[in-house]
């Protein structure tokens, strides 16, 4: 198990380019299973979760070629369905939550899929009902082996259907859209998730010959086609990494430029950091964060304490609440962070409290942060990363602390952030990987 040793107190200076979006990469890579023709995907991030998914597809028989630093071609013309019964396949899908998105394409194309109950971050319950109910409405049958924790999905022929999702699940919507592209007839999905990454998936599928309308809304219509062809697709920059860099710059008093951010796809993220008093400037398609000696949390118009909460797109992504929370610890003022979606995601604040942050964990979903206004630096600490987003929040805290900290279990950070130590060291950080 690897660790980071972080020498805090160093300011960053310069430009940094965000990686390709992890969440989009997992979706579009799974979509390559829908066609026998070649699909080329550019700007794929070199991170554990994505690399593990690519290897899983290789093991299933997909021909994968690396065309450049971040470009790959995929050709799924000879899938080995029998491999799905192997212990190796079941072990790999259990370790990678993103693998759940292979069941839509496999069921649509082959009428059969298997999946071990997926793992992933330890952030609370992440149910799969939306995936399964959506595919069942299209005509799939599910069985679950409780002893082996294996799902088996079969279908003679998927048929289009109307469905109202009980939650706007991003991966659930992606799975249903992919399955519906090859279903007979028209599928209508109401209360669909509509994140930019789902819009990208839908655009790629349309370039492959799918018929998807309503892209960007919560009412998606898919008219099934007999087959899909090849395509070339470029992944958006990762909005979560962009937000992480904004918080990191503010916490360390740094001056950085975040390059090529695809600003029109960032939604409410820049304004969420501005609510904490952080100056986020836009220069073309770049974000400029000037050095901050201090930043003050806004209040609501009536003077009440600011609340920052997650919500389905175009609301604030839950993946950035950990970063916003740690950034608020050095602000002036107070803010209530309300994590609605996952009940275990805020438990990492105990480590921030040990470092000297003033935080009241009200319950598993809410934390009240009383900012230190940069009058007291956080203390160094030895920490363990429980998940990807808490991991980057702890890294930000350590970079701003007065002294040397250690973060264990950084494989969690590597799952979502490409060469984060090398990229940050290039602009002034002092992070050593051991």
Secondary structure, DSSP 8 states (H G I E B T S, - for coil): --EEEEE-----EEEEE--B-HHHHHHHHHHGGG-SSEEEEES----HHHHHHHHHHHHHT-EEEE-SSS-EEEE-SS--GGGGGSHHHHHHHHH-GGGGGHHHHHHHHHSEEEEE------SS----HHHHHHHHHTT-EEEEETTTTEEEEE-S--B--EEE-SS--HHHHHHHHHHHTTSBSEEEEES----HHHHHHHHHHHHTT-EEE-TTSSEEEEE--S----EEEE--B-HHHHHHHHHHHHHHT-EEEEE---GGG-TTHHHHHHTTT---EEETTEEEE---S--B--B-TTS-BEEEE--STTS--GGGHHHHHHHHTTSBSEEEEE--S-SSTTTTHHHHHHTT-EEEEEETTEEEEE--TTSS--B--EEE--SHHHHHHHHHHHHHSBSEEEEE-THHHHTTSTTHHHHHHTTT--EEE-
